[in-house]
Amino acid sequence: MNKAKVIILAGFLGSGKTTLLKQLLMEERQKGTKPAVLMNEIGAVSIDSDAVQGDVPLSELLNGCVCCTLQDQLERQLIILCQQHQPETIYIEATGVAHPVDILDACLSPDLLNYIEETVIISIIDSPRWLNRDVMSIQSKMLLSEQVKHADFLIWNKTGELSAAEKNQLQEDQNRLNPNTSAVMTDFSRIDAEIIKNLTSSQKGNHEPAALGRQLKVKSFVYEFNGPITKESFENWLRQAPDSIYRMKGYMQFIGEKGTILMQYSYGLPQYEPEIMKKPLKVVIIGEGLDVELLRGQLEKLS
Ligand SMILES: Nc1nc2c(ncn2[C@@H]2O[C@H](COP(=O)(O)OP(=O)(O)OP(=O)(O)O)[C@@H](O)[C@H]2O)c(=O)[nH]1
């Protein structure tokens, strides 16, 4: 049996991992190659799995993080994917709070030696968030740095609006933290898929174990809207919502607008896309130290 290459897509909540995955899968489809996807989401409801078309084998690990509580399950799911589908490449989309070295650790398990050729870590960084990371908790800042430090390849994403000085800062930070890694600056994770295909791991066997106690106190909860609300009330709520909400994604309906929309929120910005299918109006909210009851109460009052 041919062994698979594993590509770990790491990067903080909302940095652009799914955006990249969609493009890579489109490229695979055009080339007629055989990918598989293992998707891990911190919330109890999967929103990103729609990014993977039906004919691509997909394994989902929900409601936890593969780098801590779900490590054994990651190993098992990788074996099942390899045995059932013999993929050439397996993309692991990690949760935004996963430490890449822990995922790498799971992939280097002796039980996977017969199935996996090599494992490459790509870190996708939300560049504006990176530049403003001082407002985040110490643990979140550490995690962001670790995601930069341990990457085999770095994608500085969301750089479209950055000044030359800010881009220079990113370059300096990379030189300091991970000088030997190649990197690109992108918008909407747009990158030549060949670059990704040709990446090799720089960490064969000599990666450092991740520091203990780095796990964040990230909480997620699912809020279900009873029906449509006004966009204005939602955006007013967003403006006063705590900065420690790092990510929201899910389905909503706005009064006066037709159909369901997919709402995505990361680093202060909501984005809306029309959704063709009818979906339950559930939104996953992820953050640190969230007062879930308070937030629920506020959302219930939106109309
Ligand atoms: N403005 C801007 N938005 C972007 C860019 N790249 C991605 N986005 C948007 O940012 C949001 C999050 O992107 P995703 O690709 O879902 O991020 P992710 O890393 O998969 O998110 P999680 O899986 O929740 O951690 C989406 O609304 C994207 O459309 C970019 O370069 N610029």
The ligand as a MOL file (V3000), in Angstrom:
LIG
                    3D

  0  0  0     0  0            999 V3000
M  V30 BEGIN CTAB
M  V30 COUNTS 32 34 0 0 0
M  V30 BEGIN ATOM
M  V30 1 N -10.4630 40.0100 4.7940 0
M  V30 2 C -9.9960 38.7790 4.6890 0
M  V30 3 N -10.7530 37.7500 5.1330 0
M  V30 4 C -10.2650 36.5030 5.0060 0
M  V30 5 C -9.0020 36.2380 4.4170 0
M  V30 6 N -8.8020 34.8950 4.4380 0
M  V30 7 C -9.9030 34.3450 5.0120 0
M  V30 8 N -10.7950 35.3160 5.3350 0
M  V30 9 C -12.1120 35.1700 5.9810 0
M  V30 10 O -11.8930 34.8880 7.3630 0
M  V30 11 C -12.9120 34.0320 7.8400 0
M  V30 12 C -12.2730 32.7920 8.4530 0
M  V30 13 O -11.6520 32.0410 7.4180 0
M  V30 14 P -11.5330 30.4570 7.5190 0
M  V30 15 O -10.7990 29.9890 6.3070 0
M  V30 16 O -12.8600 29.8320 7.7860 0
M  V30 17 O -10.6370 30.3540 8.8160 0
M  V30 18 P -10.2420 29.0410 9.6510 0
M  V30 19 O -8.8470 29.2010 10.0190 0
M  V30 20 O -10.6220 27.8210 8.8810 0
M  V30 21 O -11.2180 29.2010 10.9070 0
M  V30 22 P -11.4370 28.1120 12.0990 0
M  V30 23 O -11.5600 26.7690 11.4510 0
M  V30 24 O -12.7060 28.5550 12.7480 0
M  V30 25 O -10.2810 28.2480 13.0100 0
M  V30 26 C -13.8070 33.7110 6.6630 0
M  V30 27 O -14.9070 34.5880 6.7010 0
M  V30 28 C -12.9190 33.9990 5.4630 0
M  V30 29 O -13.6550 34.3620 4.3140 0
M  V30 30 C -8.2320 37.3520 3.9500 0
M  V30 31 O -7.0980 37.2330 3.4530 0
M  V30 32 N -8.7630 38.5900 4.1230 0
M  V30 END ATOM
M  V30 BEGIN BOND
M  V30 1 1 1 2
M  V30 2 2 2 3
M  V30 3 1 2 32
M  V30 4 1 3 4
M  V30 5 2 4 5
M  V30 6 1 4 8
M  V30 7 1 5 6
M  V30 8 1 5 30
M  V30 9 2 6 7
M  V30 10 1 7 8
M  V30 11 1 8 9
M  V30 12 1 9 10
M  V30 13 1 9 28
M  V30 14 1 10 11
M  V30 15 1 11 12
M  V30 16 1 11 26
M  V30 17 1 12 13
M  V30 18 1 13 14
M  V30 19 2 14 15
M  V30 20 1 14 16
M  V30 21 1 14 17
M  V30 22 1 17 18
M  V30 23 2 18 19
M  V30 24 1 18 20
M  V30 25 1 18 21
M  V30 26 1 21 22
M  V30 27 2 22 23
M  V30 28 1 22 24
M  V30 29 1 22 25
M  V30 30 1 26 27
M  V30 31 1 26 28
M  V30 32 1 28 29
M  V30 33 2 30 31
M  V30 34 1 30 32
M  V30 END BOND
M  V30 END CTAB
M  END
